[in-house]
Amino acid sequence: MSDRIRVVVVDDHALFRAGVVQSLAFDGAIEVVGEGESAEEAVQLARELAPDLILLDVSMPGNGIEAAREILHMPEPPRVAMLTVSENDDDVMRALEAGAVGYLPKGIRTPELIAAVRSLRDGRSVVSPDLALRALTTKVRAEASPLAFLSDQEKRTLRLVANGLSNREVGERLDVQEKTVKYHVTNILRKLKARNRVEAVLIAKREWSDLEDRLM
């Protein structure tokens, strides 16, 4: 293993990416060997450069978590950490389930970033205790009910869909555009692992019925 820590940074915000690279340059043991701005480039750089660590943004084009999943299926993958503004519990859980060993906020200071990179290279995981606890709590709730991963707005949307309303009618009730409703419905199907609206409605009615029975 080389004494230098070879890092790839992938983020579609060029100024932020440059800041990360500049911060890491303060430690002579860290070498940024590649930069990219999309999930596709992240996978390509991981294959071509074989870095020790790759830092990925969650919300870049192509989705950073999907890039992490593909990278970590390589024969000899680098360690992967997410460097992102997203503290969404679902994003944290999906990243950790994909195999990421770090989840770092974009507001992290230079000394903390360098310390995190060193820790990750040494085989440790770096996730803030607060994020880890929240993600674990969300996971426990989700195991009890598949609806636990839905946001409040998604639950409201699903209740209206379950009552037979169209996307347009749901939008009118919630005072949002129809395309926003479609976005929420897509997220609902993904989170419930439902193949279509009918299946999502059946899951919702079953779960809400069980909840009402337990509260009676």
C-alpha positions in Angstrom: 0.0 0.0 0.0 1.3 3.4 -0.9 2.2 5.9 1.8 0.1 8.5 0.0 -3.7 8.4 0.2 -5.0 8.5 -3.4 -8.4 10.2 -3.5 -11.0 10.9 -6.3 -13.5 13.7 -5.7 -16.8 13.7 -7.7 -19.3 16.5 -7.4 -21.1 18.5 -10.1 -20.5 21.8 -8.3 -17.1 22.8 -9.7 -16.4 25.5 -7.0 -17.2 23.2 -4.2 -15.2 20.4 -5.7 -12.2 22.8 -6.1 -12.6 23.7 -2.4 -12.4 20.1 -1.4 -9.3 19.5 -3.5 -7.7 22.6 -2.1 -8.5 21.5 1.5 -7.0 18.0 0.9 -3.9 19.6 -0.5 -3.0 20.9 3.0 -2.0 17.4 3.9 1.0 16.2 2.0 0.0 12.6 2.5 -3.2 13.0 0.5 -3.1 13.1 -3.3 -6.2 13.9 -5.4 -5.7 11.8 -8.5 -9.0 12.5 -10.3 -12.1 14.7 -10.4 -15.5 14.2 -11.9 -19.0 15.6 -11.9 -21.4 12.7 -12.5 -22.1 9.1 -11.4 -20.9 7.8 -14.8 -17.5 9.6 -14.4 -17.2 8.4 -10.8 -17.5 4.7 -12.0 -15.0 5.3 -14.8 -12.5 7.1 -12.6 -12.7 4.3 -10.0 -12.0 1.7 -12.7 -9.2 3.6 -14.4 -7.4 5.1 -11.3 -8.0 2.5 -8.6 -7.9 5.2 -5.8 -7.8 4.3 -2.1 -10.9 6.5 -1.5 -13.6 8.1 -3.6 -15.7 11.0 -2.3 -19.2 11.2 -4.0 -21.9 13.8 -3.9 -25.4 12.2 -3.4 -27.4 14.4 -5.7 -25.0 14.7 -8.7 -26.2 13.7 -12.2 -26.8 9.9 -12.2 -27.1 9.7 -8.4 -24.1 9.3 -6.2 -25.6 6.4 -4.2 -26.1 4.4 -7.4 -22.5 5.2 -8.4 -21.4 4.0 -4.9 -23.3 0.7 -5.4 -21.8 0.1 -8.8 -18.3 1.0 -7.6 -18.5 -1.3 -4.6 -19.4 -4.3 -6.8 -16.0 -4.0 -8.5 -13.5 -6.8 -7.8 -11.2 -4.5 -5.8 -13.2 -1.4 -5.0 -11.9 1.7 -3.3 -13.5 2.8 0.0 -16.5 5.1 -0.7 -17.7 8.1 1.3 -20.6 10.5 0.6 -19.8 14.2 0.9 -23.1 16.0 0.7 -25.6 18.6 2.0 -28.3 15.9 2.2 -29.1 14.8 5.8 -32.2 13.0 4.6 -32.6 9.8 6.6 -33.5 7.8 3.5 -30.4 9.0 1.7 -28.2 8.1 4.7 -29.7 4.7 5.0 -29.5 4.0 1.3 -25.8 5.1 1.2 -24.9 2.9 4.1 -26.8 -0.1 2.7 -24.9 0.5 -0.6 -21.7 0.0 1.3 -20.5 3.6 1.8 -18.2 3.8 4.9 -18.5 7.6 5.4 -21.2 10.2 5.2 -19.7 13.7 5.6 -21.6 17.0 5.6 -20.4 19.6 2.9 -19.9 22.1 5.7 -17.1 20.0 7.2 -14.0 22.0 8.1 -10.6 21.3 6.5 -9.0 19.7 9.5 -12.1 17.5 10.0 -12.1 16.5 6.4 -8.5 15.6 6.4 -9.0 13.6 9.6 -12.0 11.8 8.1 -10.0 10.9 4.9 -7.2 9.5 7.1 -9.7 7.5 9.2 -11.4 6.1 6.1 -8.1 5.1 4.6 -7.2 3.3 7.9 -10.3 1.1 7.7 -12.6 3.0 10.0 -16.1 4.4 9.2 -17.0 8.0 9.5 -20.6 9.0 10.1 -21.7 11.6 12.6 -23.4 9.9 15.7 -26.6 12.0 15.1 -27.0 10.9 11.5 -26.2 7.2 12.4 -28.8 7.2 15.2 -31.4 8.8 13.1 -30.8 6.4 10.2 -31.0 3.4 12.6 -34.2 4.7 14.1 -35.7 5.1 10.7 -34.6 1.6 9.7 -36.2 0.1 12.9 -39.5 2.0 12.2 -39.4 0.9 8.5 -39.0 -2.7 9.5 -42.2 -2.3 11.5 -44.1 -0.6 8.7 -43.1 0.0 5.0 -44.8 3.4 5.3 -42.2 4.7 7.8 -39.9 5.9 5.0 -42.6 8.1 3.5 -42.4 11.9 4.1 -45.5 13.6 5.5 -46.3 15.0 2.1 -45.9 11.5 0.5 -48.3 10.1 3.1 -50.8 12.8 2.4 -50.5 12.1 -1.3 -50.9 8.3 -0.8 -54.0 8.8 1.3 -55.6 10.8 -1.5 -54.5 8.4 -4.2 -55.9 5.5 -2.0 -59.3 7.4 -2.0 -59.4 7.3 -5.8 -58.2 10.8 -6.7 -56.3 11.4 -9.9 -52.9 13.2 -9.9 -54.7 16.4 -10.9 -57.2 16.1 -8.1 -54.5 15.3 -5.6 -52.6 18.4 -6.8 -55.7 20.6 -6.3 -56.3 19.2 -2.8 -52.7 19.8 -1.7 -52.3 23.0 -3.7 -49.3 21.7 -5.7 -48.7 21.2 -9.4 -49.6 17.9 -11.1 -45.9 17.2 -11.9 -45.1 17.5 -8.2 -47.7 14.9 -7.4 -46.2 12.6 -10.1 -42.8 13.1 -8.4 -44.2 12.1 -5.0 -46.0 9.1 -6.5 -42.7 7.9 -8.1 -41.0 8.2 -4.8 -43.8 6.4 -3.0 -43.6 3.4 -5.4 -39.8 3.2 -5.0 -40.0 3.4 -1.2 -42.8 0.8 -0.9 -41.2 -1.4 -3.6 -44.6 -1.3 -5.3 -44.8 -2.0 -9.0 -47.8 0.3 -9.6 -50.3 2.6 -7.9 -52.7 -0.2 -7.2 -50.1 -2.2 -5.3 -49.1 0.9 -3.4 -52.7 1.6 -2.4 -53.2 -2.0 -1.2 -50.0 -1.7 1.0 -51.3 1.6 2.4 -54.8 0.3 3.2 -53.4 -2.8 4.8 -50.9 -0.8 6.9 -53.2 2.0 7.9 -55.9 -0.6 8.8 -53.5 -2.5 11.0 -52.5 0.8 12.7 -56.1 1.7 13.4 -56.8 -1.8 14.8 -53.8 -1.4 17.2 -55.0 2.0 18.4 -58.6 0.9 19.0 
